[in-house]
Amino acid sequence: MTIVVEDIDKEPGSHHMKQHFVLMAAFMFCNASSVIAADYAVGADLSNLKQAEDRGFVFKDNNAAKPGLQIFKDHGYNWIRLRLFHTPTMAQNLQYTITMAQAAKKLGYKFLLNYHYSDTWADPGHQVIPKAWEGMTHPQMVEALFNYTRETTTAFREAGVLPDMVQIGNEITNGMLWPDAKLPENWGNFIDFQKAGIAGVEAGKANLPRPRIMVHIDKGGDKVATKAFFDKLESYHVQYDVIGQSYYPWWHGTLNDLRENLIFMANTYNKDIIVVEAAYNWAPAEYRDSPAPFPESPEGQKVFLEEVNRAVMATPNGRGIGIFYWEPGVAPRSREGRAGGRGFFDQDGNAHPVITVFDKFTRGRPEKRVVTPE
């Protein structure tokens, strides 16, 4: 079906500013039965894991070397989050991401695809237009984003790894594709990109169930900023399914701040909620000069993840549907001569205690032993 998107409000209640472009897509507003259902996500962003293994780092669990994906699977992880850059100089290009998704799917993981819509990191301080789109007008860039999203979604589908969930941009509190859709000044342009990305996913999935759509911001402990963003987003009637939040306590506040915001979101927006980025250091880093909420130690890292997960699971109305740890599958880096980092593995490759956090939720009936007669 051909959808012509036009007469898009640049501001609710303002005069229409026509934005003409044609999207080749199936009908966007599909019924609920065609959307992939939710489950509780025990997830990790493992975008760098293959790169670490390709460079020779060996992941270990109880001193036994294993493929990194298998270690996480053995400890209850059922979702993988992978980022995709447009034309990167680093690893996370389309083929790399497809290869990782295929390996994860073989082990039974579900797959969250994180579009950065940039050649490099996109976050609250950086939302750089891909080099291939430089010099485009706004309508041209909207069409380019739609085409890119459709083509890459198609590529994942044809490779047998259509994502189960897709986020249209990474930590987009301050907008995306700057300066064209920087917020708060360019909400109309920002909404054009959100709707074009969602339409691209719809077009690329063909006749398969539509991946759930996440909107991801970085205000896990900030109810006021969360309200300002999602109240505005809701006024444009964007068709999304899941609120994603980042939560790093040294940037985003206390656990009580997070709990208060989870309660607020659940009671206000009628959407599922995932803490889609969370992490904590296992060696002194962020709290060297101030009191820490948890010790920056292997045990403190474990308790942090347990408590954040506890907060998500207590979200009202069952709206807290998961948590993703950010980049646990990396080789540790040295900081000022000390072992540092937020990953799950020490310098010898052995997993820290944090790897066991979800064992008690995901292990139950033991496997039956098959006894063969002698």
ABEGO torsion letter per residue (X at the ends): XBBBBBGBBABBGBBBBBBBBBBBBBBABBBAAABBBBBBBBBBBAAAAAAAAAAGBBBBBGGBBBBAAAAAAAAGBABBBBBBBABBABABBAAAAAAAAAAAAAAGBBBBBBBAGBABBBBAABBBBBAAABGBBAAAAAAAAAAAAAAAAAAAAAAGABBABBBBEBGAAAEBGOAAABOAABAAAAAAAAAAAAAAAAAAAEABBBBBBBBBBBAAABAAAAAAAAAAAAAAGBBBABBBBBBBAAAAEBAAAAAAAAAAAAAAAGBBBBBABBBBBABBAAAAABBBABBBBAAAAAAAAAAAAAAAAABBGGABAEBBBBGABBBBBBBGGBBBEABABBAAGBBBAAAAAAAAAABBBBBBBBBBBX
